[in-house]
Amino acid sequence: MTEKKGWGSTVAGWFIVQGEKTGVEDSSGASVVASGSNDYTSTTEIASEASNFSPAAESFQTPPPPPLQGGQVDFEAVFEGAGVDAEERGRVARAVELLRSLPEGTDAAVKKQIVEASLRAFGVPVEKIIEAGAEEIQALEYYIRAGAADTEKLIGESEQRIQEYEEEIKVIRRIMQERVHEQQTVIRVCNDKKLEVQQILEFFGQEKVAAVVKASPKLQDPSAPSE
């Protein structure tokens, strides 16, 4: 039990011991997962996670490749950018294929013997596989951290833009409300003035006013249909 708990801190915190539901057992039976494998459920959690990371992009010899569509990752590009040699990556790939080819239910100790014997037959020291595998895990951890930092930056910039837009929307809504209120006031004061002038026209009589309106080239008959 002590060995399983200690595995999580074996390689500078790259592995985290978790419950059986989400863990993945290695050949020793320890339940481990990569530290970046947890599902983030909110942008706040992503930003919080990124704030605990040191600048990981500096660990790449070339800029980390962006994620593919849907969050998929070009692992070869990640390893290449982190300086993991192609030959070393090939060693890890062969070891993984060999382990996967073993029948399910094979005892862990037997698996270990078979894999180690096969690697010796290929002239590949186990230490080289371990070193190369640790390099790949280190590269993936740095890639996760670099992505989290970029995501935190994007979230911060986006939230700032959203706040600016929200302030602009408030200003626009206020202008709209002021314009509606202004137009309502225009209608009221103009109608008041119309009533004032209308008193004079009513004094001369409706028929007289109608005759003048029809005869005047300056006026339009309000009863006539609009064009």
N, C-alpha and C positions, 0 to 999 in steps of 0.2 A: 504493500500500500504506500509505503514511504517512497519507493522508487517511482511510482506513478505520479505522485504529487511533485517530486523533484524534477521530472522531465520537462515541466512547463518552463523552468528557468534555466534549462541546459544551454540554450543558444541565445543569450542576451535578450530574452523575452520575446523571441519570434514565435514561440508556441505558447498556447494558453490551455491549461487543463480545464475541461468543461464537463458537464453532465453527460450521461450516456446517450441522451436524446440527440444532442448535436455533435458529440465527439466522434472522432475517427480513430480506431485502434491501430497502433503500429504493431510491429512484429513482437514487441515485448509485452503487448496487452495494455499499454498505457492509452488513455483516452485523450487525444490531443487534436486541436484544430489550429489553423493559422490565425494569427491575432487579428487579421483584417476580415475574417469570414463572417462576422456577425452582420445581420441585416440591420441597416439604419432605417428608422421609421420616420424621421423628421429631419429637416434641414438644421434644426437646432442641435440635434445630436451629432450630425456630421461636423458642424462647426466646432462643437465642444471637443470632439475626438481630434480634429485637426489641430486645435490649440495646444494639445499635449505633445505634439510631434515636433521634433527638431527639423530644420530644413533638409529634407531628404533628397531633393533634386540634385544637390551638390554631389551626391554619391554616384551619380550617373556620369559616365564619360561623355555621353551625348544627351541632349534633352530627352526626357522620358516620352515614349510614344503615346499619343492620345488614345483613349479607349475606342474600340470599334463600336458599331451601332448596337444599341441594346446593352451596353456595358460589357461586352465581350472584350477579351484581352489578347493581343498578339504576344504570346509569351516569348517566342523566339526574339522578337524585337526588344522586349523588356530585358531579357538576359544579355542580348548583344549590347544594348545601351549601357548596361551595368558592368560590362567588361567580362562577362562569363564566357570563357573560351568555348568555341564550337565543339572541340574534342571533349571537353569536360561535360558539356550538355549531352553529348552523345553517350557518354558513360552512364549518366543518370538515366537517360531514356532506355538504354539496354537493360539496366538493372530493374527499372519499373516494368518493362515488358516481361522480363524473366519472372518477376514476382507474380505478375498477373496471370502468367501461363500455368502456374501451379494449380492443381485441383483444389476446389473449395473444401474446407474441412481439414486440410493438411495441418498437422501440429505446427505451432509457431517455431519450435526448436528445429523441427525437420526442415521447414522452409528456410530457416537461416543457414542450415548446413548445405542445402542444395544451392542456394544463391551464392554463398561464399565459395563453394567448390567450383561452380560455373565461372565465377569471376576470376578465380585463380587460373582456371583453364584458359581463359582469354588473356591472361597476363595482366589483369587489372587489379591493383592492390585495393583492398577494401577502404583503406584510408583515403585514396583518391576519390572513390565514390562518395564517401562521407563529406570530404571537402567540397566537391563539386555540388552535392545536394545542398549543403549549407550555404554555398554561394548563391544558388538559385533562390533559396528561401529568403536570404538576405536581400536579394534584388527585388523579390516580390514585396517584401515588407517595406522597402524604401519606395517602391512604386505606389503602394497603398498610401503611404504617408504623403508623397508628393501630390497624388491625386486629391487627398483630403485637404491639403493646404490650398490647392487650386480651387477646390469646391468652396472652401471657406471664403476665399477671396471673391469668387463669383457671387456667393450669397450676400456678402457684405455690400458689394457694388449694386447688386440687384435690389436689395432692400433700400439702399439709399435712393436709387432711381424711383422705386415704388413710392417712397415717402415724398419725393419731389413731385411725382405725378399726382399724388393724392392732394398735395398742397395746391397744385395747379388746378385740379378739379374743383377744389373748394372755391378758389378764386373765380373760376368760370361759372360755377353755380350761383355765386353771389352776384356776379355781373348779370346773369340771366334774371335772377329775382329782382334786382334793381331796375332792369329794363322793363320787366312786366309791370312793376309798381309805377314806373315812370309813365308807361303807356296808359295805364289805368287813370293816372292823374290827368294826362293829356285829354283823354276822352271826357272826363268829368268837367274840366274847365272849358273845353271847347263847346260842350253841350250847354253849359251855363251861358256862354257868350251867344250861342245860337238862339237860346230862349230870349235873351236880352234884345237881339236884333229882330227876332221874330215878332216881338210886340209891336215894333214899328210897322212891319209889313202887314200884320193883322189889322192895324189901324186903317190902312187903305183898302182893305177888303180882299178876299181870296180871288175873286174873278179878275180884279185889276192886276194883281200880282201874277196870276197865271198868264194873262195876255202879254205882260211885259217880258216874262221869261221866254215865251215862245217867240216873240219878235226880236229878242236880243241875240246878236251873234256871239256874245260873250258867255251866254248862259246855256246850260243844258237842261232840258225838261226832265225833272226827276222821275216822272211817270213813264217816260219813253224807255223801251227796252234797250239794254246795253248792246253794243256791237260785239 
